[in-house]
C-alpha cells in the first residue's frame, strides 16, 4: 500500500475564516436589509402613488410619512406610511374612496433593486469567507 501525505497550506486561516462565516453573513445580510428598506422608501414617490387628487391639493404627507415608518434592526426591516389616513387611501372606504394599491406599485418598482442588494450581499460574504 502506498501512503501519501498532502499538506494543505493555510489550513488554520481557512478554519478561522469558516468560524467567522455566521458573523460575516450577518454583517452583509444586515447591510442588504438596510439598503433594501431605503430602496423601497426611494420608490415611495408620486409616480407610484398615482393619486387622483390634483397635485395642488396634496400635502405630500403620505409619501413623507414613509421616513417615519422606517425600522431597521439586523436582519429585520420594515417600512410603511405612518399617516393616519394611509389605510383609507390603500384600501378605500365605504364612502366612495376607491382603493389605491400604492404599496403594490412601490414593491414592484423596488423588487429588482432589493434582489440586487441581496445578491451582492451573498457574493460579498462568500468572497470574504473564502479570502484568507
Secondary structure as UniProt FT lines:
FT   TURN            9..10
FT   HELIX           11..19
FT   HELIX           21..42
FT   HELIX           46..49
FT   HELIX           55..57
FT   HELIX           61..68
FT   STRAND          71..73
FT   TURN            74..75
FT   STRAND          76..78
FT   TURN            84..85
FT   HELIX           86..91
FT   TURN            94..95
FT   HELIX           102..130
//
